[in-house]
Amino acid sequence: MDELWQKRRQAYHKRLLKYLRYVLNDHFVLALLFICGAVAYNYNNFLKTYALSQGLGWTRIIIALILGLALSFGRLATFLEPADLVFLAPKESDLKHYLKKSFVYTSLVCLCEQAVIYLLLCPYLKIILNFSLGQLICLGLSQLLLKELGLYWDYLRSFAPLKQVGFMKLASLILVVLASYFPLGGLILSGGFWLGCLYGLKVNQQVVAWKFLIEKEAARMQGLYRFFNLFTDVNLVTTSAKRRKYLDWLLPTRPAYTFLYLRGFMRTSEYLGIYLRLTVLGSLLLIFIKNYYLACGVAGLFLYLIGLQLFSLSDRYQEIVFVYLYPLSDKQRLREFSGVLLRLLVPVCIIFSTLVLVTGQNVYLFSCLLLGLVLESYLITKPYFVWRQGRVRKKLT
């Protein structure tokens, strides 16, 4: 098992290096250096401007939320593959040692990540919130303990389907918030919580939850592949559908293609994820942009990118034979898709325009931007989409 684990780890690192060549290319590294330099420069100026400020004490809760979000980074890396369910089943009794090595490896990587994030926050804690050295050490140890506890919980779930995952995440967040206000008390409670889980949870570590481990490892790798897919084509990226029953009230019962495309958009993480990510990223940029015309350009650019990324949804069901049983023409299908796309872009127009209004513009400029974005949405979903479809068909014929 030791030899197998070493081979899997080396293959994993080799795969990462293969794709990192495309991620860390010359242009991206240069841009990253400029971005990091600009962030560091502004961070330093901010600390000098608000040094020992008494009016920013409320930001402790923001620091706590950042640390709580950081706890979600990194999952147990087991390197298991679907075929292991058959070929490693006879070695199930030896898999405990294999998973322990995975736990130690993941712990080292994740604790280094947590340490880097915490060290970046330390100047803010020291200068703005006036933390002492002892308080910084206590809060840092609490963060590391809670992350280690989360990984240990994942390790135990490799043998038993523990269902208190939501409780664990909520308890960790509460302890992080507590530690940000009372570092020593938070450290003591975090340590007690860790010991309680360590000695209180009794799990039979002889029977391995194969299906659970393989699904979690596949999900972890898909997350990495989706990130690499932003820079280069990754053939290993797969899509999965999620039920998301809480969004059913947004679905119309007819027309048929409208229902089909909206349901596919809501269930497929590929489209819903990129829609939300681009909307959030554009919103964050608009919050910090004070120039009205620059804000209009950024809003228009992100609206175009969102529409462009959703164009492929129109061909999602083309290879399903049952769709052709609908007594509906291809023109009607494209017309309904344009309507669905317009429905999805209009809320983005409202969000972007509202953010520009909130950041200091008047109602007249807000109205102009909203009308401009709605007009752009119409042009994207009607003439531009039809033109793109015509070009695609000419290439295929």
ABEGO torsion letter per residue (X at the ends): XAAAAAAAAAAAAAAAAAAAAAABBAAAAAAAAAAAAAAAAAAAAAAAAABGBAAAAAAAAAAAAAAAAAAABEBBBAGBBAAAAAAAAAAAAAAAAAAAAAAAAAAAAAAAAAAAAAAAAAAAAAAAAGBBAAAAAAAAAAAAAAAAAAAAAAAAAAABBBAAAAAAAAAAAAAAAAAAABAAAAAAAAAAAAAAAAAABBBBAABBBAAAAAAAAAAAAAAAAAAAAAABBBAABBBBBBAGAAAAAABBAOBAAAAAAAAAAAABAAAAAAAAAAAAAAAAAAAABABAAAAAAAAAAAAAAAAAAAAAAAAAAAABAAAAABBBBAAAAAAAAAAAAAAAAAAAAAAAAAAAAAAGBBAAAAAAAAAAAAAAAAAAABAAAAAAAAAAAAAAX
